[in-house]
Every structure is written in structure tokens, then in C-alpha cells.
Amino acid sequence: MSDALDPKYYDDMDSIPGTVEGCDTILKHFKRQVTNRRNVPYLGSREITGKDQKGKDTFGEYQWKTYSMVHTLSENIARGMRALNLSPEVNAEKPGEKIRFLGVWSKNREEWITTLLGTMMVKTVVVGFYDAMGPPAVDYITN
């Protein structure tokens, strides 16, 4: 069993072995890995190479992006979001506070995590949309 799954840590997450001082967000952990493991493979995808006899996709070997490559892509997404104002500030629940949202409709793949990291870099909340949601649910969320 992983240390993090041990019930003795349920109410004391800070004492899980391997926790890193000062890394209290996913983005901070990711940036730490970029610093310490720049050229280590991080996200991989397999390209569709064709179809089999039944018409199902066939796939090649995994093509990996390193922590450094994903960091660069995420930074570019963050810059593009700001340059194109894709997540404008809106009023938050507390008077005078502002917040940014971005809706993302994607399958679970490397581009999703790269985009998520980019949104974190520009302090934007991701609202996930999924294929299982029907049009009424998506309309309700976007409104």
C-alpha cells in the first residue's frame, strides 16, 4: 500500500513521507520537477498509425515529452490565454474580488494536462466539460 493511502495519514496529510516543504499546489510540484528533472519523460501519447481489419485504430510507440517541453508548452498556452483574453476577470462571490474561468472540453490526454498547467500559471479556474454531459448540463454551466 502506498504511504498516502495509509489511514493514519487521512487527518494528517502533511506527515505523509515524501511531502516537499513549500510545495502546496500542483503547479509548485510541477515546477519543482521541471527544475530537478528537466529532461525526464513526463507525458506520453501514442499516434494513430492506421486501422486494423475490424476498422479499429492501431497505435505506434509512445512519444514522450519531457518536463521541460511540457513546461514550455504550458507557458505558451498561458501567454496565449492572456493575449487573447480567453479568461477575462469576472466578479467573484466576495465584493471587490475578481476571478478567471476557462471551460475546457477534452478527452483525458496530454493536451488536457498541459492546458491545465497553463491555466494555473495565469491563476485561472478550469471548468471541465465531458462527453458524458448532455447539452442541457453544458448550457447550465456556461450560463
N, CA, C and O atoms as a GROMACS GRO file, in nm:
protein
  572
    1MET      N    1   0.084  -0.119   0.000
    1MET     CA    2   0.000   0.000   0.000
    1MET      C    3   0.088   0.124   0.000
    1MET      O    4   0.189   0.131   0.070
    2SER      N    5   0.049   0.221  -0.079
    2SER     CA    6   0.118   0.349  -0.081
    2SER      C    7   0.103   0.418   0.053
    2SER      O    8   0.000   0.406   0.119
    3ASP      N    9   0.208   0.491   0.094
    3ASP     CA   10   0.200   0.565   0.221
    3ASP      C   11   0.080   0.659   0.223
    3ASP      O   12   0.015   0.673   0.326
    4ALA      N   13   0.051   0.723   0.109
    4ALA     CA   14  -0.058   0.821   0.105
    4ALA      C   15  -0.194   0.755   0.129
    4ALA      O   16  -0.288   0.823   0.169
    5LEU      N   17  -0.205   0.623   0.106
    5LEU     CA   18  -0.332   0.554   0.128
    5LEU      C   19  -0.346   0.498   0.269
    5LEU      O   20  -0.453   0.449   0.305
    6ASP      N   21  -0.242   0.504   0.347
    6ASP     CA   22  -0.245   0.454   0.483
    6ASP      C   23  -0.340   0.540   0.566
    6ASP      O   24  -0.324   0.661   0.573
    7PRO      N   25  -0.441   0.477   0.629
    7PRO     CA   26  -0.541   0.555   0.706
    7PRO      C   27  -0.482   0.648   0.811
    7PRO      O   28  -0.545   0.748   0.846
    8LYS      N   29  -0.363   0.617   0.863
    8LYS     CA   30  -0.307   0.705   0.967
    8LYS      C   31  -0.276   0.845   0.914
    8LYS      O   32  -0.256   0.937   0.992
    9TYR      N   33  -0.272   0.862   0.781
    9TYR     CA   34  -0.243   0.993   0.722
    9TYR      C   35  -0.370   1.069   0.681
    9TYR      O   36  -0.360   1.184   0.638
   10TYR      N   37  -0.486   1.009   0.694
   10TYR     CA   38  -0.609   1.074   0.649
   10TYR      C   39  -0.631   1.212   0.711
   10TYR      O   40  -0.676   1.304   0.644
   11ASP      N   41  -0.598   1.224   0.838
   11ASP     CA   42  -0.619   1.351   0.907
   11ASP      C   43  -0.489   1.428   0.928
   11ASP      O   44  -0.488   1.530   0.996
   12ASP      N   45  -0.380   1.379   0.869
   12ASP     CA   46  -0.250   1.445   0.885
   12ASP      C   47  -0.172   1.433   0.755
   12ASP      O   48  -0.066   1.370   0.750
   13MET      N   49  -0.224   1.493   0.649
   13MET     CA   50  -0.165   1.482   0.516
   13MET      C   51  -0.022   1.535   0.510
   13MET      O   52   0.059   1.487   0.430
   14ASP      N   53   0.010   1.633   0.594
   14ASP     CA   54   0.144   1.692   0.591
   14ASP      C   55   0.252   1.596   0.638
   14ASP      O   56   0.370   1.618   0.612
   15SER      N   57   0.214   1.490   0.706
   15SER     CA   58   0.316   1.397   0.757
   15SER      C   59   0.340   1.278   0.664
   15SER      O   60   0.417   1.189   0.698
   16ILE      N   61   0.275   1.274   0.547
   16ILE     CA   62   0.300   1.166   0.452
   16ILE      C   63   0.446   1.172   0.410
   16ILE      O   64   0.494   1.278   0.369
   17PRO      N   65   0.517   1.060   0.418
   17PRO     CA   66   0.657   1.061   0.374
   17PRO      C   67   0.668   1.107   0.229
   17PRO      O   68   0.587   1.069   0.145
   18GLY      N   69   0.768   1.187   0.201
   18GLY     CA   70   0.789   1.234   0.064
   18GLY      C   71   0.726   1.367   0.034
   18GLY      O   72   0.744   1.420  -0.076
   19THR      N   73   0.650   1.424   0.128
   19THR     CA   74   0.594   1.557   0.102
   19THR      C   75   0.711   1.656   0.100
   19THR      O   76   0.812   1.638   0.168
   20VAL      N   77   0.694   1.759   0.022
   20VAL     CA   78   0.802   1.854  -0.001
   20VAL      C   79   0.764   1.989   0.058
   20VAL      O   80   0.658   2.045   0.026
   21GLU      N   81   0.848   2.040   0.142
   21GLU     CA   82   0.827   2.171   0.204
   21GLU      C   83   0.808   2.277   0.096
   21GLU      O   84   0.887   2.285   0.002
   22GLY      N   85   0.704   2.357   0.109
   22GLY     CA   86   0.682   2.467   0.016
   22GLY      C   87   0.609   2.428  -0.111
   22GLY      O   88   0.578   2.514  -0.193
   23CYS      N   89   0.580   2.299  -0.130
   23CYS     CA   90   0.506   2.254  -0.248
   23CYS      C   91   0.364   2.220  -0.206
   23CYS      O   92   0.332   2.104  -0.179
   24ASP      N   93   0.279   2.323  -0.202
   24ASP     CA   94   0.143   2.301  -0.156
   24ASP      C   95   0.040   2.311  -0.269
   24ASP      O   96  -0.080   2.311  -0.243
   25THR      N   97   0.086   2.319  -0.392
   25THR     CA   98  -0.004   2.319  -0.507
   25THR      C   99   0.051   2.226  -0.614
   25THR      O  100   0.169   2.193  -0.614
   26ILE      N  101  -0.033   2.185  -0.705
   26ILE     CA  102   0.010   2.102  -0.817
   26ILE      C  103   0.113   2.177  -0.901
   26ILE      O  104   0.212   2.119  -0.944
   27LEU      N  105   0.090   2.306  -0.924
   27LEU     CA  106   0.182   2.384  -1.004
   27LEU      C  107   0.320   2.392  -0.939
   27LEU      O  108   0.422   2.382  -1.009
   28LYS      N  109   0.326   2.409  -0.809
   28LYS     CA  110   0.456   2.414  -0.740
   28LYS      C  111   0.529   2.280  -0.751
   28LYS      O  112   0.650   2.277  -0.771
   29HIS      N  113   0.456   2.172  -0.738
   29HIS     CA  114   0.518   2.040  -0.754
   29HIS      C  115   0.570   2.022  -0.897
   29HIS      O  116   0.680   1.973  -0.918
   30PHE      N  117   0.489   2.063  -0.994
   30PHE     CA  118   0.532   2.052  -1.133
   30PHE      C  119   0.658   2.134  -1.158
   30PHE      O  120   0.753   2.084  -1.219
   31LYS      N  121   0.660   2.258  -1.112
   31LYS     CA  122   0.778   2.343  -1.134
   31LYS      C  123   0.902   2.286  -1.065
   31LYS      O  124   1.013   2.299  -1.116
   32ARG      N  125   0.883   2.222  -0.951
   32ARG     CA  126   0.995   2.157  -0.884
   32ARG      C  127   1.050   2.044  -0.971
   32ARG      O  128   1.171   2.027  -0.984
   33GLN      N  129   0.960   1.968  -1.032
   33GLN     CA  130   1.004   1.860  -1.121
   33GLN      C  131   1.074   1.916  -1.244
   33GLN      O  132   1.171   1.857  -1.292
   34VAL      N  133   1.026   2.027  -1.296
   34VAL     CA  134   1.092   2.090  -1.411
   34VAL      C  135   1.235   2.128  -1.374
   34VAL      O  136   1.326   2.109  -1.454
   35THR      N  137   1.254   2.179  -1.254
   35THR     CA  138   1.388   2.217  -1.208
   35THR      C  139   1.477   2.095  -1.188
   35THR      O  140   1.593   2.095  -1.229
   36ASN      N  141   1.422   1.991  -1.125
   36ASN     CA  142   1.503   1.875  -1.087
   36ASN      C  143   1.510   1.765  -1.193
   36ASN      O  144   1.602   1.683  -1.190
   37ARG      N  145   1.414   1.763  -1.285
   37ARG     CA  146   1.406   1.651  -1.380
   37ARG      C  147   1.377   1.701  -1.522
   37ARG      O  148   1.298   1.640  -1.594
   38ARG      N  149   1.440   1.809  -1.561
   38ARG     CA  150   1.412   1.876  -1.689
   38ARG      C  151   1.394   1.782  -1.807
   38ARG      O  152   1.299   1.795  -1.883
   39ASN      N  153   1.486   1.688  -1.822
   39ASN     CA  154   1.489   1.605  -1.943
   39ASN      C  155   1.432   1.465  -1.922
   39ASN      O  156   1.454   1.376  -2.005
   40VAL      N  157   1.360   1.446  -1.813
   40VAL     CA  158   1.297   1.317  -1.785
   40VAL      C  159   1.161   1.313  -1.855
   40VAL      O  160   1.088   1.412  -1.851
   41PRO      N  161   1.125   1.201  -1.919
   41PRO     CA  162   0.993   1.191  -1.982
   41PRO      C  163   0.881   1.212  -1.880
   41PRO      O  164   0.887   1.162  -1.768
   42TYR      N  165   0.779   1.290  -1.921
   42TYR     CA  166   0.669   1.324  -1.831
   42TYR      C  167   0.534   1.282  -1.889
   42TYR      O  168   0.459   1.208  -1.825
   43LEU      N  169   0.501   1.329  -2.009
   43LEU     CA  170   0.373   1.296  -2.071
   43LEU      C  171   0.396   1.225  -2.204
   43LEU      O  172   0.478   1.269  -2.285
   44GLY      N  173   0.324   1.118  -2.225
   44GLY     CA  174   0.340   1.044  -2.349
   44GLY      C  175   0.207   1.016  -2.415
   44GLY      O  176   0.104   0.999  -2.349
   45SER      N  177   0.212   1.010  -2.547
   45SER     CA  178   0.094   0.978  -2.627
   45SER      C  179   0.137   0.886  -2.740
   45SER      O  180   0.252   0.886  -2.782
   46ARG      N  181   0.042   0.808  -2.786
   46ARG     CA  182   0.068   0.720  -2.900
   46ARG      C  183  -0.008   0.772  -3.020
   46ARG      O  184  -0.127   0.802  -3.009
   47GLU      N  185   0.058   0.783  -3.132
   47GLU     CA  186  -0.007   0.830  -3.254
   47GLU      C  187  -0.084   0.716  -3.319
   47GLU      O  188  -0.044   0.600  -3.313
   48ILE      N  189  -0.195   0.751  -3.381
   48ILE     CA  190  -0.272   0.653  -3.458
   48ILE      C  191  -0.194   0.625  -3.586
   48ILE      O  192  -0.160   0.718  -3.659
   49THR      N  193  -0.167   0.497  -3.612
   49THR     CA  194  -0.087   0.461  -3.730
   49THR      C  195  -0.172   0.404  -3.842
   49THR      O  196  -0.123   0.388  -3.954
   50GLY      N  197  -0.296   0.373  -3.815
   50GLY     CA  198  -0.384   0.316  -3.918
   50GLY      C  199  -0.504   0.249  -3.856
   50GLY      O  200  -0.545   0.279  -3.744
   51LYS      N  201  -0.560   0.156  -3.932
   51LYS     CA  202  -0.678   0.080  -3.888
   51LYS      C  203  -0.649  -0.068  -3.904
   51LYS      O  204  -0.577  -0.110  -3.995
   52ASP      N  205  -0.706  -0.148  -3.812
   52ASP     CA  206  -0.692  -0.292  -3.826
   52ASP      C  207  -0.804  -0.345  -3.916
   52ASP      O  208  -0.880  -0.266  -3.972
   53GLN      N  209  -0.813  -0.476  -3.929
   53GLN     CA  210  -0.912  -0.536  -4.019
   53GLN      C  211  -1.056  -0.510  -3.975
   53GLN      O  212  -1.148  -0.515  -4.056
   54LYS      N  213  -1.076  -0.482  -3.847
   54LYS     CA  214  -1.210  -0.454  -3.795
   54LYS      C  215  -1.241  -0.304  -3.795
   54LYS      O  216  -1.349  -0.263  -3.751
   55GLY      N  217  -1.148  -0.222  -3.845
   55GLY     CA  218  -1.170  -0.079  -3.850
   55GLY      C  219  -1.130  -0.004  -3.726
   55GLY      O  220  -1.152   0.117  -3.717
   56LYS      N  221  -1.071  -0.074  -3.628
   56LYS     CA  222  -1.026  -0.008  -3.505
   56LYS      C  223  -0.890   0.055  -3.528
   56LYS      O  224  -0.808   0.004  -3.604
   57ASP      N  225  -0.867   0.166  -3.458
   57ASP     CA  226  -0.738   0.236  -3.469
   57ASP      C  227  -0.625   0.146  -3.420
   57ASP      O  228  -0.640   0.069  -3.326
   58THR      N  229  -0.511   0.158  -3.487
   58THR     CA  230  -0.388   0.096  -3.440
   58THR      C  231  -0.293   0.208  -3.401
   58THR      O  232  -0.299   0.318  -3.455
   59PHE      N  233  -0.205   0.177  -3.305
   59PHE     CA  234  -0.121   0.281  -3.247
   59PHE      C  235   0.026   0.243  -3.256
   59PHE      O  236   0.062   0.126  -3.251
   60GLY      N  237   0.110   0.345  -3.268
   60GLY     CA  238   0.254   0.327  -3.266
   60GLY      C  239   0.307   0.334  -3.124
   60GLY      O  240   0.230   0.326  -3.028
   61GLU      N  241   0.438   0.348  -3.112
   61GLU     CA  242   0.503   0.358  -2.982
   61GLU      C  243   0.469   0.492  -2.917
   61GLU      O  244   0.430   0.588  -2.984
   62TYR      N  245   0.485   0.497  -2.786
   62TYR     CA  246   0.465   0.623  -2.714
   62TYR      C  247   0.571   0.724  -2.758
   62TYR      O  248   0.688   0.690  -2.775
   63GLN      N  249   0.528   0.847  -2.774
   63GLN     CA  250   0.616   0.960  -2.799
   63GLN      C  251   0.610   1.046  -2.673
   63GLN      O  252   0.504   1.094  -2.635
   64TRP      N  253   0.724   1.064  -2.611
   64TRP     CA  254   0.727   1.130  -2.480
   64TRP      C  255   0.771   1.275  -2.489
   64TRP      O  256   0.857   1.312  -2.570
   65LYS      N  257   0.709   1.357  -2.405
   65LYS     CA  258   0.753   1.496  -2.384
   65LYS      C  259   0.814   1.502  -2.244
   65LYS      O  260   0.763   1.442  -2.150
   66THR      N  261   0.925   1.574  -2.233
   66THR     CA  262   0.992   1.588  -2.104
   66THR      C  263   0.920   1.693  -2.020
   66THR      O  264   0.834   1.766  -2.069
   67TYR      N  265   0.959   1.699  -1.892
   67TYR     CA  266   0.906   1.804  -1.805
   67TYR      C  267   0.932   1.942  -1.865
   67TYR      O  268   0.844   2.028  -1.864
   68SER      N  269   1.052   1.962  -1.918
   68SER     CA  270   1.087   2.092  -1.975
   68SER      C  271   1.000   2.125  -2.096
   68SER      O  272   0.954   2.238  -2.111
   69MET      N  273   0.977   2.027  -2.182
   69MET     CA  274   0.893   2.051  -2.301
   69MET      C  275   0.750   2.086  -2.261
   69MET      O  276   0.690   2.178  -2.317
   70VAL      N  277   0.695   2.013  -2.165
   70VAL     CA  278   0.558   2.039  -2.120
   70VAL      C  279   0.550   2.177  -2.053
   70VAL      O  280   0.452   2.248  -2.069
   71HIS      N  281   0.654   2.213  -1.979
   71HIS     CA  282   0.658   2.345  -1.916
   71HIS      C  283   0.653   2.455  -2.022
   71HIS      O  284   0.577   2.551  -2.009
   72THR      N  285   0.732   2.440  -2.126
   72THR     CA  286   0.734   2.541  -2.234
   72THR      C  287   0.597   2.549  -2.302
   72THR      O  288   0.547   2.659  -2.326
   73LEU      N  289   0.537   2.435  -2.331
   73LEU     CA  290   0.405   2.434  -2.394
   73LEU      C  291   0.301   2.499  -2.304
   73LEU      O  292   0.217   2.576  -2.350
   74SER      N  293   0.306   2.468  -2.174
   74SER     CA  294   0.210   2.526  -2.079
   74SER      C  295   0.227   2.677  -2.068
   74SER      O  296   0.129   2.750  -2.061
   75GLU      N  297   0.352   2.722  -2.065
   75GLU     CA  298   0.376   2.867  -2.061
   75GLU      C  299   0.320   2.934  -2.186
   75GLU      O  300   0.263   3.042  -2.177
   76ASN      N  301   0.337   2.871  -2.302
   76ASN     CA  302   0.284   2.928  -2.426
   76ASN      C  303   0.132   2.934  -2.424
   76ASN      O  304   0.072   3.031  -2.471
   77ILE      N  305   0.069   2.831  -2.370
   77ILE     CA  306  -0.077   2.833  -2.355
   77ILE      C  307  -0.119   2.947  -2.263
   77ILE      O  308  -0.214   3.019  -2.293
   78ALA      N  309  -0.048   2.964  -2.152
   78ALA     CA  310  -0.078   3.072  -2.058
   78ALA      C  311  -0.065   3.208  -2.125
   78ALA      O  312  -0.152   3.294  -2.110
   79ARG      N  313   0.043   3.227  -2.200
   79ARG     CA  314   0.062   3.355  -2.270
   79ARG      C  315  -0.050   3.380  -2.371
   79ARG      O  316  -0.103   3.491  -2.380
   80GLY      N  317  -0.086   3.276  -2.446
   80GLY     CA  318  -0.193   3.290  -2.544
   80GLY      C  319  -0.327   3.320  -2.481
   80GLY      O  320  -0.405   3.400  -2.534
   81MET      N  321  -0.355   3.256  -2.367
   81MET     CA  322  -0.480   3.284  -2.296
   81MET      C  323  -0.491   3.430  -2.258
   81MET      O  324  -0.596   3.492  -2.273
   82ARG      N  325  -0.380   3.486  -2.209
   82ARG     CA  326  -0.382   3.627  -2.168
   82ARG      C  327  -0.386   3.719  -2.290
   82ARG      O  328  -0.462   3.816  -2.292
   83ALA      N  329  -0.306   3.689  -2.391
   83ALA     CA  330  -0.302   3.775  -2.510
   83ALA      C  331  -0.437   3.780  -2.580
   83ALA      O  332  -0.475   3.884  -2.634
   84LEU      N  333  -0.509   3.668  -2.581
   84LEU     CA  334  -0.639   3.662  -2.648
   84LEU      C  335  -0.755   3.686  -2.552
   84LEU      O  336  -0.872   3.681  -2.592
   85ASN      N  337  -0.723   3.712  -2.424
   85ASN     CA  338  -0.824   3.737  -2.321
   85ASN      C  339  -0.929   3.625  -2.317
   85ASN      O  340  -1.049   3.651  -2.315
   86LEU      N  341  -0.881   3.500  -2.317
   86LEU     CA  342  -0.972   3.385  -2.316
   86LEU      C  343  -1.033   3.358  -2.180
   86LEU      O  344  -1.129   3.282  -2.169
   87SER      N  345  -0.978   3.420  -2.077
   87SER     CA  346  -1.034   3.402  -1.942
   87SER      C  347  -1.043   3.538  -1.874
   87SER      O  348  -0.965   3.568  -1.784
   88PRO      N  349  -1.138   3.621  -1.919
   88PRO     CA  350  -1.150   3.755  -1.860
   88PRO      C  351  -1.191   3.748  -1.714
   88PRO      O  352  -1.257   3.653  -1.671
   89GLU      N  353  -1.150   3.848  -1.640
   89GLU     CA  354  -1.189   3.856  -1.499
   89GLU      C  355  -1.339   3.880  -1.488
   89GLU      O  356  -1.398   3.958  -1.563
   90VAL      N  357  -1.399   3.812  -1.392
   90VAL     CA  358  -1.539   3.834  -1.359
   90VAL      C  359  -1.549   3.855  -1.209
   90VAL      O  360  -1.455   3.823  -1.135
   91ASN      N  361  -1.659   3.906  -1.163
   91ASN     CA  362  -1.678   3.928  -1.020
   91ASN      C  363  -1.687   3.795  -0.948
   91ASN      O  364  -1.754   3.702  -0.993
   92ALA      N  365  -1.619   3.786  -0.836
   92ALA     CA  366  -1.625   3.667  -0.751
   92ALA      C  367  -1.741   3.684  -0.654
   92ALA      O  368  -1.814   3.784  -0.658
   93GLU      N  369  -1.758   3.586  -0.566
   93GLU     CA  370  -1.868   3.594  -0.469
   93GLU      C  371  -1.848   3.705  -0.369
   93GLU      O  372  -1.945   3.768  -0.326
   94LYS      N  373  -1.723   3.731  -0.331
   94LYS     CA  374  -1.696   3.838  -0.235
   94LYS      C  375  -1.687   3.971  -0.309
   94LYS      O  376  -1.620   3.979  -0.412
   95PRO      N  377  -1.751   4.074  -0.259
   95PRO     CA  378  -1.746   4.205  -0.325
   95PRO      C  379  -1.602   4.253  -0.343
   95PRO      O  380  -1.521   4.245  -0.250
   96GLY      N  381  -1.572   4.302  -0.461
   96GLY     CA  382  -1.440   4.356  -0.490
   96GLY      C  383  -1.339   4.253  -0.538
   96GLY      O  384  -1.233   4.291  -0.589
   97GLU      N  385  -1.367   4.123  -0.523
   97GLU     CA  386  -1.275   4.020  -0.570
   97GLU      C  387  -1.309   3.980  -0.713
   97GLU      O  388  -1.425   3.981  -0.754
   98LYS      N  389  -1.205   3.946  -0.788
   98LYS     CA  390  -1.221   3.902  -0.926
   98LYS      C  391  -1.170   3.760  -0.939
   98LYS      O  392  -1.087   3.716  -0.859
   99ILE      N  393  -1.219   3.689  -1.040
   99ILE     CA  394  -1.178   3.551  -1.066
   99ILE      C  395  -1.180   3.528  -1.217
   99ILE      O  396  -1.252   3.596  -1.290
  100ARG      N  397  -1.103   3.432  -1.261
  100ARG     CA  398  -1.100   3.396  -1.404
  100ARG      C  399  -1.141   3.250  -1.420
  100ARG      O  400  -1.104   3.166  -1.338
  101PHE      N  401  -1.218   3.220  -1.524
  101PHE     CA  402  -1.261   3.084  -1.554
  101PHE      C  403  -1.228   3.053  -1.700
  101PHE      O  404  -1.225   3.143  -1.785
  102LEU      N  405  -1.204   2.926  -1.728
  102LEU     CA  406  -1.188   2.880  -1.865
  102LEU      C  407  -1.253   2.743  -1.876
  102LEU      O  408  -1.219   2.652  -1.800
  103GLY      N  409  -1.346   2.728  -1.968
  103GLY     CA  410  -1.408   2.598  -1.993
  103GLY      C  411  -1.322   2.518  -2.088
  103GLY      O  412  -1.278   2.568  -2.191
  104VAL      N  413  -1.300   2.393  -2.054
  104VAL     CA  414  -1.221   2.304  -2.138
  104VAL      C  415  -1.301   2.177  -2.163
  104VAL      O  416  -1.344   2.110  -2.069
  105TRP      N  417  -1.321   2.146  -2.290
  105TRP     CA  418  -1.389   2.023  -2.329
  105TRP      C  419  -1.286   1.937  -2.398
  105TRP      O  420  -1.242   1.968  -2.509
  106SER      N  421  -1.247   1.830  -2.332
  106SER     CA  422  -1.139   1.747  -2.384
  106SER      C  423  -1.147   1.607  -2.328
  106SER      O  424  -1.200   1.584  -2.220
  107LYS      N  425  -1.093   1.515  -2.405
  107LYS     CA  426  -1.073   1.380  -2.353
  107LYS      C  427  -0.953   1.385  -2.260
  107LYS      O  428  -0.878   1.482  -2.258
  108ASN      N  429  -0.934   1.279  -2.182
  108ASN     CA  430  -0.823   1.272  -2.089
  108ASN      C  431  -0.696   1.237  -2.169
  108ASN      O  432  -0.672   1.121  -2.202
  109ARG      N  433  -0.618   1.340  -2.198
  109ARG     CA  434  -0.498   1.322  -2.279
  109ARG      C  435  -0.395   1.428  -2.242
  109ARG      O  436  -0.423   1.517  -2.162
  110GLU      N  437  -0.277   1.418  -2.301
  110GLU     CA  438  -0.168   1.507  -2.261
  110GLU      C  439  -0.200   1.654  -2.282
  110GLU      O  440  -0.155   1.738  -2.204
  111GLU      N  441  -0.276   1.687  -2.384
  111GLU     CA  442  -0.311   1.827  -2.407
  111GLU      C  443  -0.396   1.884  -2.293
  111GLU      O  444  -0.389   2.003  -2.263
  112TRP      N  445  -0.476   1.798  -2.231
  112TRP     CA  446  -0.559   1.844  -2.120
  112TRP      C  447  -0.471   1.886  -2.004
  112TRP      O  448  -0.490   1.995  -1.948
  113ILE      N  449  -0.375   1.804  -1.965
  113ILE     CA  450  -0.290   1.838  -1.851
  113ILE      C  451  -0.200   1.957  -1.884
  113ILE      O  452  -0.173   2.039  -1.797
  114THR      N  453  -0.156   1.967  -2.008
  114THR     CA  454  -0.073   2.081  -2.049
  114THR      C  455  -0.154   2.210  -2.039
  114THR      O  456  -0.103   2.312  -1.992
  115THR      N  457  -0.279   2.205  -2.082
  115THR     CA  458  -0.366   2.323  -2.071
  115THR      C  459  -0.396   2.355  -1.926
  115THR      O  460  -0.396   2.472  -1.887
  116LEU      N  461  -0.422   2.253  -1.845
  116LEU     CA  462  -0.448   2.274  -1.703
  116LEU      C  463  -0.331   2.344  -1.636
  116LEU      O  464  -0.350   2.439  -1.560
  117LEU      N  465  -0.208   2.300  -1.664
  117LEU     CA  466  -0.090   2.365  -1.607
  117LEU      C  467  -0.081   2.510  -1.654
  117LEU      O  468  -0.046   2.598  -1.576
  118GLY      N  469  -0.112   2.536  -1.780
  118GLY     CA  470  -0.110   2.672  -1.833
  118GLY      C  471  -0.211   2.762  -1.762
  118GLY      O  472  -0.182   2.878  -1.733
  119THR      N  473  -0.330   2.709  -1.734
  119THR     CA  474  -0.430   2.790  -1.666
  119THR      C  475  -0.386   2.821  -1.523
  119THR      O  476  -0.413   2.930  -1.471
  120MET      N  477  -0.318   2.727  -1.460
  120MET     CA  478  -0.267   2.752  -1.324
  120MET      C  479  -0.164   2.864  -1.325
  120MET      O  480  -0.157   2.942  -1.230
  121MET      N  481  -0.086   2.872  -1.430
  121MET     CA  482   0.018   2.974  -1.439
  121MET      C  483  -0.040   3.115  -1.445
  121MET      O  484   0.026   3.211  -1.406
  122VAL      N  485  -0.163   3.128  -1.492
  122VAL     CA  486  -0.227   3.259  -1.500
  122VAL      C  487  -0.348   3.268  -1.407
  122VAL      O  488  -0.441   3.346  -1.430
  123LYS      N  489  -0.344   3.187  -1.301
  123LYS     CA  490  -0.445   3.192  -1.195
  123LYS      C  491  -0.588   3.189  -1.248
  123LYS      O  492  -0.670   3.275  -1.218
  124THR      N  493  -0.614   3.086  -1.330
  124THR     CA  494  -0.745   3.069  -1.391
  124THR      C  495  -0.804   2.935  -1.347
  124THR      O  496  -0.734   2.834  -1.345
  125VAL      N  497  -0.931   2.934  -1.312
  125VAL     CA  498  -1.001   2.812  -1.271
  125VAL      C  499  -1.052   2.741  -1.396
  125VAL      O  500  -1.116   2.802  -1.482
  126VAL      N  501  -1.022   2.611  -1.405
  126VAL     CA  502  -1.070   2.531  -1.518
  126VAL      C  503  -1.206   2.472  -1.483
  126VAL      O  504  -1.226   2.416  -1.375
  127VAL      N  505  -1.298   2.485  -1.577
  127VAL     CA  506  -1.428   2.420  -1.567
  127VAL      C  507  -1.426   2.311  -1.674
  127VAL      O  508  -1.422   2.340  -1.793
  128GLY      N  509  -1.430   2.186  -1.630
  128GLY     CA  510  -1.421   2.075  -1.724
  128GLY      C  511  -1.555   2.037  -1.782
  128GLY      O  512  -1.655   2.026  -1.709
  129PHE      N  513  -1.558   2.018  -1.913
  129PHE     CA  514  -1.676   1.967  -1.982
  129PHE      C  515  -1.638   1.830  -2.038
  129PHE      O  516  -1.525   1.810  -2.082
  130TYR      N  517  -1.732   1.736  -2.034
  130TYR     CA  518  -1.702   1.600  -2.074
  130TYR      C  519  -1.808   1.549  -2.170
  130TYR      O  520  -1.921   1.597  -2.172
  131ASP      N  521  -1.770   1.451  -2.250
  131ASP     CA  522  -1.862   1.394  -2.348
  131ASP      C  523  -1.989   1.338  -2.285
  131ASP      O  524  -2.094   1.337  -2.348
  132ALA      N  525  -1.979   1.293  -2.161
  132ALA     CA  526  -2.095   1.234  -2.094
  132ALA      C  527  -2.200   1.339  -2.056
  132ALA      O  528  -2.314   1.304  -2.027
  133MET      N  529  -2.161   1.466  -2.056
  133MET     CA  530  -2.258   1.572  -2.023
  133MET      C  531  -2.347   1.596  -2.144
  133MET      O  532  -2.300   1.601  -2.258
  134GLY      N  533  -2.472   1.609  -2.119
  134GLY     CA  534  -2.564   1.643  -2.227
  134GLY      C  535  -2.567   1.793  -2.249
  134GLY      O  536  -2.519   1.869  -2.165
  135PRO      N  537  -2.624   1.836  -2.361
  135PRO     CA  538  -2.634   1.980  -2.389
  135PRO      C  539  -2.699   2.062  -2.277
  135PRO      O  540  -2.653   2.173  -2.251
  136PRO      N  541  -2.803   2.012  -2.210
  136PRO     CA  542  -2.862   2.093  -2.101
  136PRO      C  543  -2.761   2.121  -1.988
  136PRO      O  544  -2.760   2.231  -1.933
  137ALA      N  545  -2.679   2.022  -1.954
  137ALA     CA  546  -2.581   2.041  -1.847
  137ALA      C  547  -2.476   2.143  -1.887
  137ALA      O  548  -2.438   2.229  -1.807
  138VAL      N  549  -2.429   2.135  -2.011
  138VAL     CA  550  -2.328   2.229  -2.059
  138VAL      C  551  -2.387   2.370  -2.064
  138VAL      O  552  -2.322   2.465  -2.022
  139ASP      N  553  -2.508   2.383  -2.114
  139ASP     CA  554  -2.574   2.514  -2.118
  139ASP      C  555  -2.589   2.573  -1.979
  139ASP      O  556  -2.565   2.692  -1.959
  140TYR      N  557  -2.628   2.489  -1.882
  140TYR     CA  558  -2.645   2.536  -1.745
  140TYR      C  559  -2.512   2.588  -1.689
  140TYR      O  560  -2.508   2.695  -1.629
  141ILE      N  561  -2.405   2.513  -1.709
  141ILE     CA  562  -2.274   2.551  -1.656
  141ILE      C  563  -2.224   2.679  -1.721
  141ILE      O  564  -2.176   2.769  -1.652
  142THR      N  565  -2.236   2.690  -1.852
  142THR     CA  566  -2.184   2.809  -1.920
  142THR      C  567  -2.266   2.934  -1.886
  142THR      O  568  -2.213   3.045  -1.884
  143ASN      N  569  -2.394   2.915  -1.861
  143ASN     CA  570  -2.476   3.030  -1.821
  143ASN      C  571  -2.447   3.070  -1.678
  143ASN      O  572  -2.507   3.165  -1.628
   0.00000   0.00000   0.00000
